[in-house]
Amino acid sequence: MLDTLSFIGRIVGEASPTEFLFVADKESHPPKYEYVVVNSREEVGGELRQVQVLAQVTGVVSRSSSYSADLDLEALERMFHAGIEDVNVICQARTLGYMVDVGGRKEILMPRRAIYPGNEVFLAPDSLVRDFFSYPEEEGLHVGFLISRARIPVYISVDGFKRHLAILAQTGAGKSYAVGVLVEELLSKGATVIIVDPHADYVFLSRKLDETRYEYGDRIRVFRNPSSTGRYSKEELDNVEDYTIRFSDLSSDDICEILEIPERWTNIVESISKAILSLKEEKGDNYAVDDFIGKLEEFSRSEDKKERVYAAKALKYVKRLYRLRVFGDVTTSIDRMLKPAQVSVVDLSGLNDASMDYITYRILNDSYT
């Protein structure tokens, strides 16, 4: 562990609050992406104070006035064997900020005043880098280690999940792995998580890389629709439960929303509502999609011209329900997914787009109502 300030160079040339150059020793200069610290003066609490500004090396170049491209190889060889050496190593650094205590809480601010040429540059101590990038272990989620300081663990704040979060990167960069790490850390803190998983990327969260059971594996459950062909068979997974929706649990408003039938189409909406009401009177809560479509077909043969016309128009839309292979004998309660300290992975692999869209809509709607 590096916990003391180690002098490595001095600032040269033009320096700004956001970047500076410094000359370092040829043999011990910091590599690119290493962290350094410089002293500066910033206004803190209404007065100027000395602060430690953390910066990261973004470039390293070496220069020589003697070894010029204007010289031929023979001249360069004579200089080399004569022991002539005037190599300068110049590092470019970008400032990352400085830490201040605000009401007992750490806050990171960006420098606003000039950083002066001639000032010393130090290799940043591990303790400063850790405090800058990481929250205390007891209140954070462990997401890994710094690339340029692999000995320093990084914990991110749990409070950050009170707002929206996006993980953006190109394909293959590790987004799914990062989410998996976050979910495991959240579970260890007692969080409740629902993962909508269209590609079955998280169905093995209950297992470690060596296929042994994860410590909290019994608190991870996989929900999938029986109609799903699935990326993996049910027998390959742990803790699998069926996710189904009983058609008779849908109201006429639900059906119109699924089929994207606007309220202003009052006659079609009325025809659908009438079919549902008729089914409930005849069968109670024991009817399926086929019964509903059959009832509209019955209306389309009615002697009442308006009923016949609007039922026929409704049929053009409601037959889309056949694309939703999500209906079963019972509706899986959202309470089963939102059990305290449980991760529920909703495996949507193997379903068509319409089915995936509806299940996602249904789960999100039930979760927030």
Backbone torsions as a table, in degrees:
resi	resn	phi	psi	omega
1	MET	NA	136.0	177.6
2	LEU	-100.9	106.8	-176.0
3	ASP	-124.0	16.3	175.8
4	THR	-126.8	156.5	177.5
5	LEU	-75.9	123.8	-179.5
6	SER	-115.7	117.2	-177.3
7	PHE	-67.1	130.5	-179.3
8	ILE	-131.6	-7.8	179.8
9	GLY	174.3	-177.0	178.1
10	ARG	-132.9	146.0	179.6
11	ILE	-70.2	138.0	179.4
12	VAL	-131.5	162.7	174.6
13	GLY	66.4	-145.6	-177.5
14	GLU	-90.2	133.1	179.4
15	ALA	-128.2	143.1	179.1
16	SER	-126.2	173.9	177.3
17	PRO	-63.6	-16.8	-175.4
18	THR	-106.6	-21.6	-179.5
19	GLU	-158.4	159.2	179.4
20	PHE	-158.4	164.7	174.5
21	LEU	-111.7	147.3	173.3
22	PHE	-144.3	148.5	177.4
23	VAL	-92.6	131.7	-178.6
24	ALA	-122.4	165.2	179.1
25	ASP	-67.1	141.1	-177.5
26	LYS	-58.9	-40.8	-173.5
27	GLU	-85.6	-25.4	-173.0
28	SER	-126.4	26.3	-179.7
29	HIS	-68.3	150.3	-179.8
30	PRO	-72.2	145.3	177.2
31	PRO	-76.2	168.2	176.5
32	LYS	-60.1	139.8	179.8
33	TYR	79.3	2.4	175.3
34	GLU	-73.1	158.4	-178.4
35	TYR	-101.6	135.0	178.6
36	VAL	-129.5	167.1	-179.6
37	VAL	-137.2	142.1	176.1
38	VAL	-130.9	151.0	176.2
39	ASN	-88.7	137.7	177.4
40	SER	-145.3	179.4	178.5
41	ARG	-121.9	127.1	179.9
42	GLU	-135.0	157.5	178.6
43	GLU	-79.2	118.3	179.7
44	VAL	-129.9	119.7	179.5
45	GLY	63.3	30.9	176.6
46	GLY	87.5	3.1	178.3
47	GLU	-140.6	154.1	179.7
48	LEU	-75.5	128.3	178.8
49	ARG	-133.3	155.9	174.3
50	GLN	-77.6	132.1	179.2
51	VAL	-129.5	156.5	175.7
52	GLN	-97.4	113.0	-178.9
53	VAL	-93.4	121.7	177.2
54	LEU	-84.5	138.5	179.2
55	ALA	-138.8	161.9	178.2
56	GLN	-122.8	135.6	178.8
57	VAL	-70.1	122.5	-178.1
58	THR	-109.3	-8.2	179.0
59	GLY	-165.1	148.5	178.9
60	VAL	-136.0	125.2	176.0
61	VAL	-131.8	154.8	174.5
62	SER	-121.1	142.7	-177.4
63	ARG	-133.1	154.3	176.1
64	SER	-149.0	133.3	175.9
65	SER	-84.2	-23.5	-178.3
66	SER	-81.1	-47.8	-178.2
67	TYR	-81.5	81.0	-175.0
68	SER	-95.4	147.9	177.0
69	ALA	-68.5	-10.9	178.5
70	ASP	-78.2	-15.9	-178.2
71	LEU	-89.0	149.9	175.4
72	ASP	-84.7	172.0	-175.2
73	LEU	-62.6	-37.5	-178.7
74	GLU	-62.0	-43.4	179.4
75	ALA	-66.4	-40.8	178.0
76	LEU	-62.4	-39.2	178.7
77	GLU	-64.6	-40.7	179.1
78	ARG	-63.7	-42.0	178.3
79	MET	-62.5	-43.3	-178.2
80	PHE	-62.3	-47.7	-178.1
81	HIS	-71.6	-17.9	175.8
82	ALA	-83.1	-3.3	177.2
83	GLY	79.4	19.4	178.7
84	ILE	-77.1	127.8	-177.9
85	GLU	-151.1	121.5	178.3
86	ASP	-138.5	41.7	-178.0
87	VAL	-72.3	130.8	174.7
88	ASN	-113.2	130.1	175.3
89	VAL	-103.0	120.3	-178.0
90	ILE	-115.8	126.4	-179.4
91	CYS	-109.8	141.0	174.3
92	GLN	-103.9	136.4	-177.7
93	ALA	-131.9	144.8	176.7
94	ARG	-112.6	128.9	-178.2
95	THR	-72.6	143.3	-180.0
96	LEU	-108.8	-20.9	178.5
97	GLY	133.0	179.2	176.5
98	TYR	-135.3	154.3	-175.5
99	MET	-100.2	139.8	173.2
100	VAL	-134.4	156.6	177.5
101	ASP	-95.7	119.9	179.0
102	VAL	-119.6	103.3	179.8
103	GLY	61.9	35.9	179.6
104	GLY	81.1	6.3	-179.8
105	ARG	-121.4	138.2	-179.8
106	LYS	-69.2	133.4	175.8
107	GLU	-134.2	137.9	-179.4
108	ILE	-106.5	125.9	-179.3
109	LEU	-120.2	153.4	177.1
110	MET	-90.3	140.9	178.2
111	PRO	-60.4	144.4	177.9
112	ARG	-121.9	-14.5	-179.8
113	ARG	-103.0	161.3	-178.3
114	ALA	-65.0	144.4	170.8
115	ILE	-101.1	129.1	-166.5
116	TYR	-90.7	138.3	170.9
117	PRO	-59.1	145.3	-177.0
118	GLY	95.1	-19.2	178.7
119	ASN	-65.8	150.8	179.5
120	GLU	-73.3	149.4	174.3
121	VAL	-119.2	131.4	-178.2
122	PHE	-119.1	151.7	169.7
123	LEU	-70.2	128.7	-175.0
124	ALA	-68.1	131.6	176.8
125	PRO	-64.8	151.4	178.3
126	ASP	-57.3	-38.6	-176.5
127	SER	-63.3	-39.5	179.2
128	LEU	-68.2	-43.6	179.9
129	VAL	-64.0	-42.2	179.6
130	ARG	-63.1	-45.8	-179.8
131	ASP	-65.4	-32.6	-178.3
132	PHE	-70.6	-43.4	-173.2
133	PHE	-96.3	-16.0	-168.2
134	SER	-127.9	149.7	171.3
135	TYR	-91.1	161.6	176.9
136	PRO	-57.6	145.2	-175.9
137	GLU	-55.7	-39.6	-174.6
138	GLU	-69.0	-20.4	-179.4
139	GLU	-117.8	10.9	-176.3
140	GLY	-124.3	173.6	177.1
141	LEU	-110.1	124.3	-178.1
142	HIS	-76.7	115.3	-176.8
143	VAL	-110.3	-3.1	178.6
144	GLY	143.6	-154.5	-178.1
145	PHE	-130.5	153.8	177.2
146	LEU	-63.9	137.3	-178.9
147	ILE	-63.2	-44.6	-176.1
148	SER	-85.9	-8.5	174.1
149	ARG	-138.7	74.7	-171.5
150	ALA	-61.5	-13.8	179.3
151	ARG	-84.2	-5.5	-175.8
152	ILE	-102.8	113.2	177.8
153	PRO	-74.4	151.6	179.8
154	VAL	-120.4	126.2	176.1
155	TYR	-118.1	128.2	176.8
156	ILE	-99.8	158.7	-173.6
157	SER	-74.2	134.3	173.8
158	VAL	-64.8	-32.2	-178.7
159	ASP	-61.2	-24.2	180.0
160	GLY	-63.0	-18.8	-178.1
161	PHE	-85.0	2.0	175.3
162	LYS	-76.0	-14.5	178.8
163	ARG	-117.0	177.4	179.2
164	HIS	-66.8	147.9	-179.7
165	LEU	-136.8	136.3	175.7
166	ALA	-127.2	138.4	174.0
167	ILE	-114.0	111.2	-173.1
168	LEU	-117.7	130.6	176.4
169	ALA	-169.9	164.5	179.2
170	GLN	-71.8	165.4	-179.5
171	THR	-58.3	132.4	177.7
172	GLY	87.2	1.3	-177.1
173	ALA	-82.0	-11.4	176.4
174	GLY	108.4	22.6	179.7
175	LYS	-61.7	-47.7	-177.9
176	SER	-63.1	-39.5	178.8
177	TYR	-64.5	-43.0	179.9
178	ALA	-60.6	-43.0	178.4
179	VAL	-63.6	-41.3	178.4
180	GLY	-59.4	-42.3	177.9
181	VAL	-62.8	-44.8	179.6
182	LEU	-61.8	-42.6	-179.3
183	VAL	-63.7	-42.9	178.7
184	GLU	-61.8	-41.7	179.2
185	GLU	-66.8	-41.6	177.9
186	LEU	-62.8	-40.6	179.4
187	LEU	-63.4	-39.2	179.5
188	SER	-65.6	-22.5	177.7
189	LYS	-91.2	0.5	177.9
190	GLY	90.8	18.6	-178.5
191	ALA	-78.4	159.9	173.1
192	THR	-109.7	128.4	-172.6
193	VAL	-134.2	137.3	169.2
194	ILE	-114.7	127.1	178.2
195	ILE	-112.9	116.9	173.5
196	VAL	-87.4	113.7	-166.3
197	ASP	-119.5	90.3	-175.8
198	PRO	-71.6	-20.1	-175.2
199	HIS	-117.8	12.7	179.9
200	ALA	57.7	40.0	178.8
201	ASP	-79.6	-19.3	-172.1
202	TYR	-120.0	13.2	-175.9
203	VAL	-73.1	-13.1	178.8
204	PHE	-108.0	24.0	179.1
205	LEU	-60.2	-24.0	-177.5
206	SER	-75.1	-5.1	-178.2
207	ARG	-121.9	151.1	174.6
208	LYS	-84.1	176.6	-178.9
209	LEU	-61.4	-29.5	-179.8
210	ASP	-87.9	12.4	177.2
211	GLU	75.8	-0.6	174.2
212	THR	-76.5	161.3	-175.4
213	ARG	-72.9	136.7	175.0
214	TYR	-68.6	148.7	-176.3
215	GLU	-50.4	-40.4	-179.0
216	TYR	-106.0	26.5	-175.5
217	GLY	-58.2	-33.4	-179.1
218	ASP	-70.3	-13.0	179.2
219	ARG	-99.9	12.3	177.2
220	ILE	-115.7	121.7	-177.1
221	ARG	-123.9	145.5	-179.6
222	VAL	-110.4	123.7	177.7
223	PHE	-107.1	129.2	178.0
224	ARG	-145.5	151.9	179.9
225	ASN	-81.0	136.9	-179.3
226	PRO	-58.4	-22.5	179.5
227	SER	-78.0	-11.8	-177.3
228	SER	-71.4	131.5	173.2
229	THR	-73.1	-28.9	172.8
230	GLY	70.8	148.7	175.1
231	ARG	-75.9	-29.8	177.8
232	TYR	-129.8	152.2	178.5
233	SER	-74.5	159.0	-179.3
234	LYS	-59.9	-33.8	-177.7
235	GLU	-69.8	-21.7	-179.3
236	GLU	-79.4	-16.2	-172.0
237	LEU	-105.1	164.1	177.8
238	ASP	-103.6	145.3	170.0
239	ASN	53.7	54.2	-178.0
240	VAL	-91.8	134.5	175.2
241	GLU	-128.0	149.5	177.4
242	ASP	-74.0	140.7	170.1
243	TYR	-116.3	112.4	179.9
244	THR	-135.3	163.6	177.1
245	ILE	-129.4	124.7	177.6
246	ARG	-78.1	124.4	-174.6
247	PHE	-58.8	-36.7	-176.9
248	SER	-69.2	-8.8	175.5
249	ASP	-82.4	-10.7	-179.5
250	LEU	-82.7	136.5	173.8
251	SER	-84.8	170.0	177.3
252	SER	-63.0	-34.0	176.7
253	ASP	-64.1	-40.9	177.5
254	ASP	-59.2	-46.6	-177.5
255	ILE	-62.9	-42.9	179.2
256	CYS	-64.5	-37.4	179.7
257	GLU	-68.6	-41.5	178.3
258	ILE	-59.7	-42.9	-175.1
259	LEU	-88.2	1.1	178.5
260	GLU	58.3	43.4	176.1
261	ILE	-94.3	113.1	-176.2
262	PRO	-69.0	154.7	-177.9
263	GLU	-61.2	-29.2	-176.2
264	ARG	-68.4	-15.1	175.4
265	TRP	-83.7	64.9	-168.7
266	THR	-59.7	-36.8	-176.8
267	ASN	-70.0	-39.3	177.4
268	ILE	-68.5	-43.1	178.3
269	VAL	-59.9	-42.1	179.6
270	GLU	-64.3	-39.0	179.6
271	SER	-63.6	-41.4	178.4
272	ILE	-65.8	-45.0	179.6
273	SER	-60.7	-41.0	-179.5
274	LYS	-65.2	-38.0	179.0
275	ALA	-65.6	-42.9	179.0
276	ILE	-64.2	-44.8	-179.6
277	LEU	-61.4	-41.5	179.9
278	SER	-64.9	-41.9	178.9
279	LEU	-63.4	-42.5	-179.6
280	LYS	-64.1	-36.3	178.1
281	GLU	-68.1	-35.2	-176.7
282	GLU	-85.0	-40.9	-169.9
283	LYS	-121.0	0.6	-176.2
284	GLY	68.1	-124.7	178.3
285	ASP	-106.3	21.1	-175.8
286	ASN	-112.0	67.6	176.1
287	TYR	-143.8	159.1	-174.7
288	ALA	-124.9	-174.8	-179.1
289	VAL	-58.5	-43.6	-179.3
290	ASP	-59.1	-40.0	179.1
291	ASP	-64.7	-40.4	-179.5
292	PHE	-64.8	-47.3	178.9
293	ILE	-65.4	-37.8	177.2
294	GLY	-61.9	-37.4	179.7
295	LYS	-67.0	-41.2	177.5
296	LEU	-66.4	-36.4	176.3
297	GLU	-64.2	-36.5	176.0
298	GLU	-63.0	-43.4	178.2
299	PHE	-64.6	-32.4	-177.8
300	SER	-70.5	-9.5	176.4
301	ARG	-107.2	11.4	-176.9
302	SER	-65.4	154.1	175.8
303	GLU	-74.5	-21.7	177.1
304	ASP	-76.1	116.9	-173.9
305	LYS	-60.3	-45.3	-178.6
306	LYS	-62.5	-46.2	179.6
307	GLU	-60.3	-40.7	-179.2
308	ARG	-64.5	-45.0	-176.8
309	VAL	-66.7	-47.5	-175.3
310	TYR	-73.6	-31.6	174.9
311	ALA	-65.4	-39.2	178.6
312	ALA	-64.8	-39.3	177.2
313	LYS	-66.8	-40.5	179.3
314	ALA	-62.7	-37.0	-179.1
315	LEU	-59.3	-32.0	-179.8
316	LYS	-62.0	-28.4	-178.8
317	TYR	-93.6	-44.0	-171.5
318	VAL	-69.4	-20.4	177.4
319	LYS	-66.7	-13.1	173.9
320	ARG	-65.1	-20.1	-179.7
321	LEU	-60.7	-24.2	178.4
322	TYR	-64.1	-21.8	179.3
323	ARG	-76.3	-18.7	-179.1
324	LEU	-89.8	93.6	-177.7
325	ARG	-88.3	60.7	-174.6
326	VAL	-124.9	-4.9	-171.5
327	PHE	-87.5	140.8	-179.9
328	GLY	-141.8	-164.0	-176.7
329	ASP	-79.3	-23.5	-178.6
330	VAL	-136.3	161.2	173.9
331	THR	-99.9	124.1	177.5
332	THR	-69.2	121.5	-177.1
333	SER	-69.2	140.3	176.4
334	ILE	-63.7	-23.2	178.7
335	ASP	-63.2	-27.8	178.7
336	ARG	-70.0	-30.0	179.8
337	MET	-84.1	-28.5	-175.4
338	LEU	-100.5	29.7	175.4
339	LYS	-63.4	140.9	-179.4
340	PRO	-56.4	139.6	176.7
341	ALA	56.8	40.8	178.2
342	GLN	-128.4	143.6	170.9
343	VAL	-104.6	123.8	178.4
344	SER	-111.3	114.4	178.7
345	VAL	-97.1	117.9	179.8
346	VAL	-95.1	101.5	-176.5
347	ASP	-80.8	108.7	-179.5
348	LEU	-101.6	2.1	-178.6
349	SER	-63.1	141.0	179.0
350	GLY	90.2	-3.1	177.0
351	LEU	-100.6	154.5	176.0
352	ASN	-74.4	168.7	-175.2
353	ASP	-60.5	-41.3	-178.8
354	ALA	-61.4	-41.9	179.8
355	SER	-67.2	-42.6	179.0
356	MET	-62.4	-43.4	-179.5
357	ASP	-61.5	-43.4	-176.2
358	TYR	-69.4	-43.7	179.6
359	ILE	-60.4	-43.3	179.5
360	THR	-62.1	-46.2	177.6
361	TYR	-58.3	-45.5	-175.8
362	ARG	-63.4	-45.3	-178.1
363	ILE	-65.7	-44.7	179.8
364	LEU	-64.7	-41.7	179.9
365	ASN	-63.9	-44.8	179.8
366	ASP	-67.4	-32.2	-178.1
367	SER	-70.0	-30.5	-174.5
368	TYR	-106.6	9.2	178.1
369	THR	-122.7	NA	NA
